[in-house]
């Protein structure tokens, strides 16, 4: 089944399946299901077309998801870079933005860069 251009897992409850949409978590999924009047314990494959249409209209009407949300986030980051704010400069330098330490533990942002030298001893080559 597809909702908003995303394949929804069929064998999970609809409350969990909706979280596969970018921008919809469990809390938002519960709110969507309550507003659309759909039972959250139903499996995704058991929904009929009317319920799917209700879910789709509810998501379109009240939530920014998928491409629109990604585009908004990207524009916000570009704005921070343009005004040269602290957070924008951290994005430009590819460093952690939210106050994490950088002496250690910033491998995910910087990439797996290992700049420390080894012990200086060469490994024994087998002859």
MOPAC internal coordinates of N, CA, C and O (Angstrom, degrees):
PM7 1SCF
backbone

  N    0.0000 0     0.00 0     0.00 0    0    0    0
  C    1.4401 1     0.00 0     0.00 0    1    0    0
  C    1.5289 1   108.97 1     0.00 0    2    1    0
  O    1.2310 1   120.83 1   -35.20 1    3    2    1
  N    1.3239 1   116.01 1   144.80 1    3    2    1
  C    1.4606 1   120.99 1   179.58 1    5    3    2
  C    1.5210 1   110.25 1  -120.69 1    6    5    3
  O    1.2310 1   121.30 1   -48.42 1    7    6    5
  N    1.3301 1   115.12 1   131.58 1    7    6    5
  C    1.4616 1   121.55 1   172.65 1    9    7    6
  C    1.5225 1   106.43 1  -128.27 1   10    9    7
  O    1.2310 1   120.15 1   -52.38 1   11   10    9
  N    1.3143 1   117.33 1   127.62 1   11   10    9
  C    1.4724 1   124.13 1   179.74 1   13   11   10
  C    1.5329 1   110.11 1    55.32 1   14   13   11
  O    1.2310 1   119.73 1  -144.23 1   15   14   13
  N    1.3282 1   118.13 1    35.77 1   15   14   13
  C    1.4518 1   121.07 1   177.39 1   17   15   14
  C    1.5147 1   114.71 1    76.35 1   18   17   15
  O    1.2310 1   119.59 1  -165.13 1   19   18   17
  N    1.3378 1   118.39 1    14.87 1   19   18   17
  C    1.4585 1   122.10 1  -179.76 1   21   19   18
  C    1.5260 1   108.80 1  -119.93 1   22   21   19
  O    1.2310 1   120.82 1   -45.05 1   23   22   21
  N    1.3180 1   116.04 1   134.95 1   23   22   21
  C    1.4683 1   119.75 1   175.67 1   25   23   22
  C    1.5198 1   109.32 1   -74.18 1   26   25   23
  O    1.2310 1   120.93 1   -55.48 1   27   26   25
  N    1.3172 1   115.82 1   124.52 1   27   26   25
  C    1.4547 1   122.55 1  -179.26 1   29   27   26
  C    1.5318 1   108.11 1   -96.86 1   30   29   27
  O    1.2310 1   119.42 1   -47.89 1   31   30   29
  N    1.3487 1   118.71 1   132.11 1   31   30   29
  C    1.4723 1   119.66 1   177.17 1   33   31   30
  C    1.5261 1   111.37 1   -61.16 1   34   33   31
  O    1.2310 1   120.62 1   -47.39 1   35   34   33
  N    1.3252 1   116.43 1   132.61 1   35   34   33
  C    1.4674 1   121.09 1  -174.30 1   37   35   34
  C    1.5177 1   114.05 1   -80.01 1   38   37   35
  O    1.2310 1   119.69 1   145.65 1   39   38   37
  N    1.3212 1   118.20 1   -34.35 1   39   38   37
  C    1.4579 1   120.43 1  -169.91 1   41   39   38
  C    1.5251 1   113.53 1   -92.42 1   42   41   39
  O    1.2310 1   120.11 1  -163.24 1   43   42   41
  N    1.3231 1   117.39 1    16.76 1   43   42   41
  C    1.4652 1   121.06 1   176.90 1   45   43   42
  C    1.5165 1   108.93 1  -114.89 1   46   45   43
  O    1.2310 1   120.98 1   -17.97 1   47   46   45
  N    1.3308 1   115.72 1   162.03 1   47   46   45
  C    1.4607 1   119.21 1   174.63 1   49   47   46
  C    1.5159 1   108.55 1   -64.53 1   50   49   47
  O    1.2310 1   120.83 1   -30.82 1   51   50   49
  N    1.3186 1   116.02 1   149.18 1   51   50   49
  C    1.4600 1   120.85 1  -174.03 1   53   51   50
  C    1.5277 1   111.28 1   -62.95 1   54   53   51
  O    1.2310 1   120.02 1   149.72 1   55   54   53
  N    1.3273 1   117.56 1   -30.28 1   55   54   53
  C    1.4643 1   120.33 1   178.83 1   57   55   54
  C    1.5240 1   110.52 1   -62.66 1   58   57   55
  O    1.2310 1   119.99 1   141.31 1   59   58   57
  N    1.3182 1   117.62 1   -38.69 1   59   58   57
  C    1.4608 1   122.00 1   178.77 1   61   59   58
  C    1.5254 1   110.57 1   -80.82 1   62   61   59
  O    1.2310 1   120.07 1   143.20 1   63   62   61
  N    1.3168 1   117.46 1   -36.80 1   63   62   61
  C    1.4633 1   121.35 1  -178.31 1   65   63   62
  C    1.5217 1   112.35 1   -62.96 1   66   65   63
  O    1.2310 1   120.62 1   144.53 1   67   66   65
  N    1.3255 1   116.42 1   -35.47 1   67   66   65
  C    1.4675 1   119.00 1  -179.28 1   69   67   66
  C    1.5276 1   112.10 1   -65.35 1   70   69   67
  O    1.2310 1   120.24 1   157.96 1   71   70   69
  N    1.3370 1   117.14 1   -22.04 1   71   70   69
  C    1.4619 1   118.93 1  -179.21 1   73   71   70
  C    1.5239 1   112.50 1   -72.08 1   74   73   71
  O    1.2310 1   119.38 1   172.53 1   75   74   73
  N    1.3314 1   118.79 1    -7.47 1   75   74   73
  C    1.4603 1   120.47 1   175.34 1   77   75   74
  C    1.5248 1   111.26 1   -75.81 1   78   77   75
  O    1.2310 1   120.14 1   171.07 1   79   78   77
  N    1.3342 1   117.34 1    -8.93 1   79   78   77
  C    1.4658 1   121.81 1   174.80 1   81   79   78
  C    1.5263 1   107.71 1   -83.36 1   82   81   79
  O    1.2310 1   120.14 1   -49.29 1   83   82   81
  N    1.3239 1   117.35 1   130.71 1   83   82   81
  C    1.4661 1   122.07 1  -179.48 1   85   83   82
  C    1.5210 1   108.80 1   -64.50 1   86   85   83
  O    1.2310 1   120.58 1   -58.15 1   87   86   85
  N    1.3197 1   116.49 1   121.85 1   87   86   85
  C    1.4491 1   121.52 1   179.45 1   89   87   86
  C    1.5165 1   113.97 1   102.53 1   90   89   87
  O    1.2310 1   120.11 1   178.22 1   91   90   89
  N    1.3344 1   117.40 1    -1.78 1   91   90   89
  C    1.4617 1   121.48 1   177.99 1   93   91   90
  C    1.5197 1   108.25 1  -117.65 1   94   93   91
  O    1.2310 1   120.53 1   -63.59 1   95   94   93
  N    1.3315 1   116.59 1   116.41 1   95   94   93
  C    1.4604 1   121.85 1   175.13 1   97   95   94
  C    1.5110 1   109.58 1  -101.88 1   98   97   95
  O    1.2310 1   120.48 1    10.26 1   99   98   97
  N    1.3277 1   116.68 1  -169.74 1   99   98   97
  C    1.4637 1   119.76 1  -177.29 1  101   99   98
  C    1.5256 1   111.80 1   -68.03 1  102  101   99
  O    1.2310 1   120.28 1   141.55 1  103  102  101
  N    1.3312 1   117.07 1   -38.45 1  103  102  101
  C    1.4656 1   119.83 1   179.86 1  105  103  102
  C    1.5287 1   110.49 1   -65.83 1  106  105  103
  O    1.2310 1   120.56 1   134.38 1  107  106  105
  N    1.3395 1   116.53 1   -45.62 1  107  106  105
  C    1.4673 1   120.44 1   178.59 1  109  107  106
  C    1.5265 1   110.77 1   -64.14 1  110  109  107
  O    1.2310 1   120.50 1   140.85 1  111  110  109
  N    1.3328 1   116.65 1   -39.15 1  111  110  109
  C    1.4660 1   120.09 1   179.47 1  113  111  110
  C    1.5257 1   110.60 1   -62.09 1  114  113  111
  O    1.2310 1   120.37 1   138.25 1  115  114  113
  N    1.3286 1   116.90 1   -41.75 1  115  114  113
  C    1.4671 1   120.09 1   178.08 1  117  115  114
  C    1.5257 1   110.85 1   -63.22 1  118  117  115
  O    1.2310 1   120.51 1   138.78 1  119  118  117
  N    1.3385 1   116.63 1   -41.22 1  119  118  117
  C    1.4722 1   120.01 1   178.04 1  121  119  118
  C    1.5208 1   111.63 1   -64.43 1  122  121  119
  O    1.2310 1   120.19 1   139.17 1  123  122  121
  N    1.3177 1   117.24 1   -40.83 1  123  122  121
  C    1.4683 1   121.44 1   179.33 1  125  123  122
  C    1.5201 1   110.08 1   -62.86 1  126  125  123
  O    1.2310 1   120.70 1   133.65 1  127  126  125
  N    1.3336 1   116.26 1   -46.35 1  127  126  125
  C    1.4650 1   120.01 1  -178.49 1  129  127  126
  C    1.5270 1   111.89 1   -65.06 1  130  129  127
  O    1.2310 1   120.62 1   142.44 1  131  130  129
  N    1.3214 1   116.42 1   -37.56 1  131  130  129
  C    1.4626 1   119.59 1   178.94 1  133  131  130
  C    1.5282 1   110.50 1   -67.34 1  134  133  131
  O    1.2310 1   120.42 1   137.50 1  135  134  133
  N    1.3279 1   116.79 1   -42.50 1  135  134  133
  C    1.4651 1   120.17 1  -179.42 1  137  135  134
  C    1.5269 1   111.43 1   -67.90 1  138  137  135
  O    1.2310 1   120.44 1   145.89 1  139  138  137
  N    1.3444 1   116.76 1   -34.11 1  139  138  137
  C    1.4625 1   120.15 1  -179.15 1  141  139  138
  C    1.5291 1   111.91 1   -84.48 1  142  141  139
  O    1.2310 1   120.10 1   167.62 1  143  142  141
  N    1.3335 1   117.42 1   -12.38 1  143  142  141
  C    1.4556 1   120.48 1   179.39 1  145  143  142
  C    1.5183 1   113.37 1    74.76 1  146  145  143
  O    1.2310 1   120.60 1  -144.44 1  147  146  145
  N    1.3295 1   116.45 1    35.56 1  147  146  145
  C    1.4651 1   121.41 1  -179.73 1  149  147  146
  C    1.5206 1   108.38 1  -108.43 1  150  149  147
  O    1.2310 1   120.38 1   -40.09 1  151  150  149
  N    1.3220 1   116.88 1   139.91 1  151  150  149
  C    1.4580 1   122.21 1   178.92 1  153  151  150
  C    1.5322 1   109.51 1   -69.16 1  154  153  151
  O    1.2310 1   119.34 1   -58.21 1  155  154  153
  N    1.3447 1   118.87 1   121.79 1  155  154  153
  C    1.4683 1   120.30 1  -177.24 1  157  155  154
  C    1.5261 1   114.00 1   -70.22 1  158  157  155
  O    1.2310 1   119.61 1   166.13 1  159  158  157
  N    1.3358 1   118.34 1   -13.87 1  159  158  157
  C    1.4625 1   120.78 1  -178.78 1  161  159  158
  C    1.5212 1   113.23 1   -89.63 1  162  161  159
  O    1.2310 1   120.02 1   176.60 1  163  162  161
  N    1.3309 1   117.56 1    -3.40 1  163  162  161
  C    1.4576 1   120.62 1   178.05 1  165  163  162
  C    1.5184 1   109.98 1   -71.32 1  166  165  163
  O    1.2310 1   120.84 1   -31.92 1  167  166  165
  N    1.3110 1   116.00 1   148.08 1  167  166  165
  C    1.4586 1   119.55 1   171.85 1  169  167  166
  C    1.5244 1   108.87 1   -76.28 1  170  169  167
  O    1.2310 1   120.69 1   -27.58 1  171  170  169
  N    1.3097 1   116.28 1   152.42 1  171  170  169
  C    1.4640 1   120.60 1  -176.81 1  173  171  170
  C    1.5238 1   111.80 1   -62.65 1  174  173  171
  O    1.2310 1   120.59 1   145.94 1  175  174  173
  N    1.3361 1   116.47 1   -34.06 1  175  174  173
  C    1.4753 1   118.71 1  -178.59 1  177  175  174
  C    1.5223 1   112.26 1   -73.63 1  178  177  175
  O    1.2310 1   119.69 1   164.85 1  179  178  177
  N    1.3379 1   118.20 1   -15.15 1  179  178  177
  C    1.4604 1   121.21 1  -178.83 1  181  179  178
  C    1.5292 1   113.65 1   -88.90 1  182  181  179
  O    1.2310 1   119.88 1   178.43 1  183  182  181
  N    1.3196 1   117.83 1    -1.57 1  183  182  181
  C    1.4634 1   120.11 1   179.88 1  185  183  182
  C    1.5149 1   110.57 1   -75.75 1  186  185  183
  O    1.2310 1   120.49 1   -37.33 1  187  186  185
  N    1.3329 1   116.68 1   142.67 1  187  186  185
  C    1.4586 1   119.28 1   174.29 1  189  187  186
  C    1.5277 1   109.85 1   -92.93 1  190  189  187
  O    1.2310 1   120.70 1    -5.82 1  191  190  189
  N    1.3155 1   116.26 1   174.18 1  191  190  189
  C    1.4682 1   120.96 1  -173.79 1  193  191  190
  C    1.5271 1   112.73 1   -63.39 1  194  193  191
  O    1.2310 1   120.15 1   146.65 1  195  194  193
  N    1.3381 1   117.32 1   -33.35 1  195  194  193
  C    1.4661 1   120.53 1  -179.74 1  197  195  194
  C    1.5334 1   110.20 1   -65.52 1  198  197  195
  O    1.2310 1   120.77 1   137.53 1  199  198  197
  N    1.3235 1   116.13 1   -42.47 1  199  198  197
  C    1.4702 1   119.42 1   179.30 1  201  199  198
  C    1.5227 1   111.47 1   -67.16 1  202  201  199
  O    1.2310 1   120.50 1   141.23 1  203  202  201
  N    1.3211 1   116.65 1   -38.77 1  203  202  201
  C    1.4694 1   120.19 1   177.74 1  205  203  202
  C    1.5232 1   109.97 1   -63.42 1  206  205  203
  O    1.2310 1   120.49 1   138.95 1  207  206  205
  N    1.3237 1   116.67 1   -41.05 1  207  206  205
  C    1.4653 1   120.63 1   179.21 1  209  207  206
  C    1.5328 1   110.66 1   -64.57 1  210  209  207
  O    1.2310 1   120.31 1   139.01 1  211  210  209
  N    1.3369 1   117.01 1   -40.99 1  211  210  209
  C    1.4681 1   120.45 1   176.88 1  213  211  210
  C    1.5184 1   111.28 1   -60.16 1  214  213  211
  O    1.2310 1   120.78 1   134.38 1  215  214  213
  N    1.3492 1   116.11 1   -45.62 1  215  214  213
  C    1.4741 1   120.46 1   179.27 1  217  215  214
  C    1.5228 1   110.89 1   -60.93 1  218  217  215
  O    1.2310 1   121.04 1   135.91 1  219  218  217
  N    1.3296 1   115.61 1   -44.09 1  219  218  217
  C    1.4594 1   119.70 1  -177.48 1  221  219  218
  C    1.5316 1   111.25 1   -64.53 1  222  221  219
  O    1.2310 1   120.00 1   137.06 1  223  222  221
  N    1.3211 1   117.61 1   -42.94 1  223  222  221
  C    1.4637 1   119.50 1   179.36 1  225  223  222
  C    1.5245 1   111.31 1   -67.08 1  226  225  223
  O    1.2310 1   120.46 1   142.63 1  227  226  225
  N    1.3262 1   116.73 1   -37.37 1  227  226  225
  C    1.4676 1   120.56 1   179.25 1  229  227  226
  C    1.5286 1   110.73 1   -64.15 1  230  229  227
  O    1.2310 1   120.64 1   136.54 1  231  230  229
  N    1.3346 1   116.39 1   -43.46 1  231  230  229
  C    1.4672 1   119.87 1   179.40 1  233  231  230
  C    1.5216 1   110.54 1   -66.70 1  234  233  231
  O    1.2310 1   120.17 1   136.36 1  235  234  233
  N    1.3348 1   117.28 1   -43.64 1  235  234  233
  C    1.4759 1   120.68 1  -179.96 1  237  235  234
  C    1.5203 1   111.55 1   -62.18 1  238  237  235
  O    1.2310 1   120.75 1   141.24 1  239  238  237
  N    1.3322 1   116.17 1   -38.76 1  239  238  237
  C    1.4567 1   121.00 1  -173.97 1  241  239  238
  C    1.5251 1   112.78 1   -74.64 1  242  241  239
  O    1.2310 1   119.79 1   140.73 1  243  242  241
  N    1.3379 1   118.01 1   -39.27 1  243  242  241
  C    1.4608 1   120.39 1  -167.77 1  245  243  242
  C    1.5268 1   116.58 1  -116.41 1  246  245  243
  O    1.2310 1   119.28 1   174.01 1  247  246  245
  N    1.3372 1   118.98 1    -5.99 1  247  246  245
  C    1.4621 1   119.80 1  -173.83 1  249  247  246
  C    1.5180 1   111.10 1  -132.32 1  250  249  247
  O    1.2310 1   121.46 1   -33.97 1  251  250  249
  N    1.3336 1   114.80 1   146.03 1  251  250  249
  C    1.4634 1   120.88 1   169.04 1  253  251  250
  C    1.5111 1   106.79 1   -96.36 1  254  253  251
  O    1.2310 1   120.06 1   -62.07 1  255  254  253
  N    1.3147 1   117.49 1   117.93 1  255  254  253
  C    1.4599 1   120.78 1  -177.40 1  257  255  254
  C    1.5255 1   110.09 1  -134.60 1  258  257  255
  O    1.2310 1   121.41 1   -13.52 1  259  258  257
  N    1.3201 1   114.91 1   166.48 1  259  258  257
  C    1.4574 1   125.29 1   174.70 1  261  259  258
  C    1.5223 1   112.80 1    50.31 1  262  261  259
  O    1.2310 1   119.10 1    57.27 1  263  262  261
  N    1.3200 1   119.31 1  -122.73 1  263  262  261
  C    1.4615 1   122.66 1  -171.19 1  265  263  262
  C    1.5141 1   113.73 1   -61.78 1  266  265  263
  O    1.2310 1   120.06 1   139.92 1  267  266  265
  N    1.3128 1   117.49 1   -40.08 1  267  266  265
  C    1.4689 1   121.15 1  -179.21 1  269  267  266
  C    1.5278 1   110.05 1   -64.13 1  270  269  267
  O    1.2310 1   120.49 1   136.64 1  271  270  269
  N    1.3286 1   116.67 1   -43.36 1  271  270  269
  C    1.4605 1   120.88 1   179.83 1  273  271  270
  C    1.5233 1   111.36 1   -66.50 1  274  273  271
  O    1.2310 1   120.49 1   135.89 1  275  274  273
  N    1.3317 1   116.67 1   -44.11 1  275  274  273
  C    1.4728 1   120.42 1   178.06 1  277  275  274
  C    1.5233 1   110.69 1   -60.36 1  278  277  275
  O    1.2310 1   120.65 1   137.83 1  279  278  277
  N    1.3229 1   116.36 1   -42.17 1  279  278  277
  C    1.4637 1   121.30 1  -179.78 1  281  279  278
  C    1.5300 1   110.70 1   -65.14 1  282  281  279
  O    1.2310 1   120.06 1   138.52 1  283  282  281
  N    1.3219 1   117.49 1   -41.48 1  283  282  281
  C    1.4594 1   121.76 1   178.53 1  285  283  282
  C    1.5211 1   111.30 1   -62.59 1  286  285  283
  O    1.2310 1   120.36 1   136.01 1  287  286  285
  N    1.3294 1   116.92 1   -43.99 1  287  286  285
  C    1.4574 1   121.02 1   179.45 1  289  287  286
  C    1.5269 1   110.16 1   -63.66 1  290  289  287
  O    1.2310 1   120.74 1   137.49 1  291  290  289
  N    1.3395 1   116.20 1   -42.51 1  291  290  289
  C    1.4646 1   120.08 1   179.59 1  293  291  290
  C    1.5307 1   110.78 1   -63.31 1  294  293  291
  O    1.2310 1   120.23 1   139.42 1  295  294  293
  N    1.3297 1   117.16 1   -40.58 1  295  294  293
  C    1.4694 1   120.76 1   178.27 1  297  295  294
  C    1.5181 1   111.23 1   -64.86 1  298  297  295
  O    1.2310 1   120.18 1   141.07 1  299  298  297
  N    1.3257 1   117.26 1   -38.93 1  299  298  297
  C    1.4649 1   120.44 1   178.22 1  301  299  298
  C    1.5189 1   111.24 1   -63.29 1  302  301  299
  O    1.2310 1   120.48 1   138.36 1  303  302  301
  N    1.3303 1   116.69 1   -41.64 1  303  302  301
  C    1.4625 1   120.00 1   178.64 1  305  303  302
  C    1.5203 1   110.50 1   -66.69 1  306  305  303
  O    1.2310 1   120.08 1   139.12 1  307  306  305
  N    1.3221 1   117.46 1   -40.88 1  307  306  305
  C    1.4750 1   120.83 1   177.59 1  309  307  306
  C    1.5251 1   110.91 1   -62.37 1  310  309  307
  O    1.2310 1   120.26 1   140.97 1  311  310  309
  N    1.3315 1   117.12 1   -39.03 1  311  310  309
  C    1.4632 1   120.48 1   177.86 1  313  311  310
  C    1.5176 1   110.80 1   -62.30 1  314  313  311
  O    1.2310 1   120.50 1   136.56 1  315  314  313
  N    1.3442 1   116.64 1   -43.44 1  315  314  313
  C    1.4621 1   120.23 1   177.95 1  317  315  314
  C    1.5242 1   111.08 1   -61.70 1  318  317  315
  O    1.2310 1   120.43 1   141.81 1  319  318  317
  N    1.3367 1   116.78 1   -38.19 1  319  318  317
  C    1.4607 1   120.15 1   178.51 1  321  319  318
  C    1.5278 1   110.95 1   -67.60 1  322  321  319
  O    1.2310 1   120.62 1   139.05 1  323  322  321
  N    1.3333 1   116.41 1   -40.95 1  323  322  321
  C    1.4705 1   120.61 1  -177.39 1  325  323  322
  C    1.5255 1   112.07 1   -64.84 1  326  325  323
  O    1.2310 1   120.22 1   139.96 1  327  326  325
  N    1.3339 1   117.19 1   -40.04 1  327  326  325
  C    1.4584 1   118.71 1  -178.18 1  329  327  326
  C    1.5236 1   111.55 1   -85.33 1  330  329  327
  O    1.2310 1   121.15 1  -179.89 1  331  330  329
  N    1.3415 1   115.41 1     0.11 1  331  330  329
  C    1.4624 1   122.14 1   176.65 1  333  331  330
  C    1.5270 1   112.58 1    56.47 1  334  333  331
  O    1.2310 1   121.25 1  -137.69 1  335  334  333
  N    1.3227 1   115.22 1    42.31 1  335  334  333
  C    1.4622 1   119.14 1   175.38 1  337  335  334
  C    1.5277 1   108.70 1   -74.09 1  338  337  335
  O    1.2310 1   120.78 1    -9.15 1  339  338  337
  N    1.3129 1   116.11 1   170.85 1  339  338  337
  C    1.4604 1   120.57 1  -179.72 1  341  339  338
  C    1.5217 1   110.54 1   -58.52 1  342  341  339
  O    1.2310 1   120.92 1   132.18 1  343  342  341
  N    1.3273 1   115.84 1   -47.82 1  343  342  341
  C    1.4636 1   119.70 1   180.00 1  345  343  342
  C    1.5168 1   111.38 1   -63.72 1  346  345  343
  O    1.2310 1   120.46 1   142.28 1  347  346  345
  N    1.3352 1   116.72 1   -37.72 1  347  346  345
  C    1.4585 1   120.38 1   177.75 1  349  347  346
  C    1.5174 1   112.00 1   -63.64 1  350  349  347
  O    1.2310 1   120.66 1   139.56 1  351  350  349
  N    1.3332 1   116.34 1   -40.44 1  351  350  349
  C    1.4618 1   120.02 1   178.70 1  353  351  350
  C    1.5271 1   110.55 1   -66.32 1  354  353  351
  O    1.2310 1   120.15 1   143.36 1  355  354  353
  N    1.3287 1   117.32 1   -36.64 1  355  354  353
  C    1.4595 1   119.91 1   177.19 1  357  355  354
  C    1.5343 1   110.22 1   -64.21 1  358  357  355
  O    1.2310 1   120.24 1   141.77 1  359  358  357
  N    1.3449 1   117.14 1   -38.23 1  359  358  357
  C    1.4569 1   120.30 1   176.33 1  361  359  358
  C    1.5258 1   110.57 1   -64.20 1  362  361  359
  O    1.2310 1   120.59 1   136.57 1  363  362  361
  N    1.3291 1   116.47 1   -43.43 1  363  362  361
  C    1.4629 1   120.57 1  -178.95 1  365  363  362
  C    1.5235 1   110.98 1   -61.35 1  366  365  363
  O    1.2310 1   120.55 1   137.80 1  367  366  365
  N    1.3341 1   116.56 1   -42.20 1  367  366  365
  C    1.4651 1   121.31 1  -177.85 1  369  367  366
  C    1.5249 1   113.21 1   -81.93 1  370  369  367
  O    1.2310 1   120.93 1   179.06 1  371  370  369
  N    1.3407 1   115.82 1    -0.94 1  371  370  369
  C    1.4640 1   121.83 1  -178.76 1  373  371  370
  C    1.5245 1   112.20 1    57.31 1  374  373  371
  O    1.2310 1   121.31 1  -133.77 1  375  374  373
  N    1.3187 1   115.11 1    46.23 1  375  374  373
  C    1.4587 1   122.46 1   176.22 1  377  375  374
  C    1.5181 1   108.90 1  -113.62 1  378  377  375
  O    1.2310 1   119.45 1   -15.95 1  379  378  377
  N    1.3371 1   118.66 1   164.05 1  379  378  377
  C    1.4656 1   120.23 1   178.09 1  381  379  378
  C    1.5294 1   111.07 1   -60.28 1  382  381  379
  O    1.2310 1   120.86 1   -39.81 1  383  382  381
  N    1.3246 1   115.97 1   140.19 1  383  382  381
  C    1.4620 1   121.97 1  -171.70 1  385  383  382
  C    1.5189 1   112.28 1   -98.36 1  386  385  383
  O    1.2310 1   119.66 1   148.82 1  387  386  385
  N    1.3115 1   118.26 1   -31.18 1  387  386  385
  C    1.4564 1   121.44 1  -168.66 1  389  387  386
  C    1.5083 1   114.38 1   -98.37 1  390  389  387
  O    1.2310 1   119.80 1  -146.36 1  391  390  389
  N    1.3314 1   117.99 1    33.64 1  391  390  389
  C    1.4501 1   120.85 1   171.24 1  393  391  390
  C    1.5089 1   115.89 1    84.90 1  394  393  391
  O    1.2310 1   119.94 1  -168.05 1  395  394  393
  N    1.3346 1   117.73 1    11.95 1  395  394  393
  C    1.4520 1   118.74 1   178.78 1  397  395  394
  C    1.5296 1   110.15 1   -71.73 1  398  397  395
  O    1.2310 1   120.86 1   -21.37 1  399  398  397
  N    1.3258 1   115.95 1   158.63 1  399  398  397
  C    1.4572 1   119.42 1   177.83 1  401  399  398
  C    1.5225 1   109.25 1   -74.03 1  402  401  399
  O    1.2310 1   120.96 1   -27.13 1  403  402  401
  N    1.3215 1   115.76 1   152.87 1  403  402  401
  C    1.4575 1   119.08 1  -178.89 1  405  403  402
  C    1.5174 1   112.98 1  -119.57 1  406  405  403
  O    1.2310 1   119.81 1   173.42 1  407  406  405
  N    1.3328 1   117.98 1    -6.58 1  407  406  405
  C    1.4570 1   118.72 1   177.85 1  409  407  406
  C    1.5237 1   109.66 1   -62.79 1  410  409  407
  O    1.2310 1   121.16 1   138.65 1  411  410  409
  N    1.3148 1   115.39 1   -41.35 1  411  410  409
  C    1.4599 1   120.80 1   172.52 1  413  411  410
  C    1.5231 1   106.90 1  -135.59 1  414  413  411
  O    1.2310 1   120.26 1    -9.88 1  415  414  413
  N    1.2848 1   117.10 1   170.12 1  415  414  413
  C    1.4721 1   123.89 1   169.70 1  417  415  414
  C    1.5205 1   115.17 1    65.30 1  418  417  415
  O    1.2310 1   119.08 1  -148.04 1  419  418  417
  N    1.3159 1   119.36 1    31.96 1  419  418  417
  C    1.4691 1   117.89 1   172.29 1  421  419  418
  C    1.5139 1   109.45 1  -120.63 1  422  421  419
  O    1.2310 1   120.63 1  -145.33 1  423  422  421
  N    1.3135 1   116.40 1    34.67 1  423  422  421
  C    1.4620 1   120.61 1  -176.95 1  425  423  422
  C    1.5295 1   112.54 1   -67.79 1  426  425  423
  O    1.2310 1   119.63 1   146.61 1  427  426  425
  N    1.3226 1   118.30 1   -33.39 1  427  426  425
  C    1.4598 1   118.87 1  -175.69 1  429  427  426
  C    1.5131 1   111.44 1   -67.58 1  430  429  427
  O    1.2310 1   119.69 1   143.62 1  431  430  429
  N    1.3079 1   118.19 1   -36.38 1  431  430  429
  C    1.4570 1   120.46 1  -178.96 1  433  431  430
  C    1.5170 1   110.72 1   -80.21 1  434  433  431
  O    1.2310 1   120.03 1   135.29 1  435  434  433
  N    1.3301 1   117.55 1   -44.71 1  435  434  433
  C    1.4622 1   120.96 1  -176.53 1  437  435  434
  C    1.5135 1   112.77 1   -81.16 1  438  437  435
  O    1.2310 1   119.58 1   172.30 1  439  438  437
  N    1.2991 1   118.40 1    -7.70 1  439  438  437
  C    1.4439 1   121.02 1  -171.21 1  441  439  438
  C    1.5213 1   107.34 1    87.90 1  442  441  439
  O    1.2310 1   119.91 1    -6.49 1  443  442  441
  N    1.2795 1   117.77 1   173.51 1  443  442  441
  C    1.4633 1   119.97 1  -176.25 1  445  443  442
  C    1.5214 1   109.40 1   -84.55 1  446  445  443
  O    1.2310 1   120.43 1  -114.57 1  447  446  445
  N    1.3320 1   116.77 1    65.43 1  447  446  445
  C    1.4531 1   122.88 1  -177.50 1  449  447  446
  C    1.5176 1   108.13 1   -89.31 1  450  449  447
  O    1.2310 1   120.73 1   -57.81 1  451  450  449
  N    1.3157 1   116.20 1   122.19 1  451  450  449
  C    1.4572 1   120.52 1   178.31 1  453  451  450
  C    1.5149 1   107.11 1  -117.10 1  454  453  451
  O    1.2310 1   120.48 1   -75.70 1  455  454  453
  N    1.3311 1   116.69 1   104.30 1  455  454  453
  C    1.4543 1   121.15 1  -174.39 1  457  455  454
  C    1.5247 1   113.10 1  -100.56 1  458  457  455
  O    1.2310 1   119.63 1   179.56 1  459  458  457
  N    1.3208 1   118.31 1    -0.44 1  459  458  457
  C    1.4542 1   119.25 1  -178.70 1  461  459  458
  C    1.5157 1   109.72 1   -80.08 1  462  461  459
  O    1.2310 1   120.77 1   -33.01 1  463  462  461
  N    1.3169 1   116.14 1   146.99 1  463  462  461
  C    1.4582 1   120.93 1  -179.99 1  465  463  462
  C    1.5196 1   109.69 1   -81.55 1  466  465  463
  O    1.2310 1   121.11 1   -21.18 1  467  466  465
  N    1.2969 1   115.48 1   158.82 1  467  466  465
  C    1.4500 1   120.30 1   177.55 1  469  467  466
  C    1.5225 1   109.65 1   -80.44 1  470  469  467
  O    1.2310 1   120.86 1    17.08 1  471  470  469
  N    1.3128 1   115.96 1  -162.92 1  471  470  469
  C    1.4646 1   119.81 1  -177.16 1  473  471  470
  C    1.5144 1   111.76 1   -77.16 1  474  473  471
  O    1.2310 1   119.27 1   166.67 1  475  474  473
  N    1.3242 1   119.01 1   -13.33 1  475  474  473
  C    1.4540 1   121.77 1  -179.07 1  477  475  474
  C    1.5099 1   111.66 1    94.82 1  478  477  475
  O    1.2310 1   119.68 1   164.76 1  479  478  477
  N    1.2970 1   118.22 1   -15.24 1  479  478  477
  C    1.4610 1   121.24 1   179.15 1  481  479  478
  C    1.5133 1   109.56 1   -87.43 1  482  481  479
  O    1.2310 1   121.13 1   -40.59 1  483  482  481
  N    1.3034 1   115.44 1   139.41 1  483  482  481
  C    1.4653 1   119.04 1   176.97 1  485  483  482
  C    1.5199 1   108.94 1   -84.76 1  486  485  483
  O    1.2310 1   121.53 1   -30.78 1  487  486  485
  N    1.2965 1   114.67 1   149.22 1  487  486  485
  C    1.4596 1   118.66 1   177.39 1  489  487  486
  C    1.5130 1   108.72 1   -71.05 1  490  489  487
  O    1.2310 1   121.05 1   -33.99 1  491  490  489
  N    1.3097 1   115.60 1   146.01 1  491  490  489
  C    1.4623 1   121.20 1   179.75 1  493  491  490
  C    1.5194 1   108.79 1   -69.87 1  494  493  491
  O    1.2310 1   120.91 1   -59.01 1  495  494  493
  N    1.3344 1   115.86 1   120.99 1  495  494  493
  C    1.4612 1   119.12 1  -179.66 1  497  495  494
  C    1.5228 1   108.68 1   -83.92 1  498  497  495
  O    1.2310 1   121.21 1   -41.90 1  499  498  497
  N    1.3152 1   115.30 1   138.10 1  499  498  497
  C    1.4574 1   120.37 1   178.62 1  501  499  498
  C    1.5202 1   109.10 1   -78.48 1  502  501  499
  O    1.2310 1   120.13 1   -45.04 1  503  502  501
  N    1.3453 1   117.36 1   134.96 1  503  502  501
  C    1.4681 1   120.80 1   179.83 1  505  503  502
  C    1.4979 1   110.64 1  -107.11 1  506  505  503
  O    1.2310 1   120.10 1   180.00 1  507  506  505

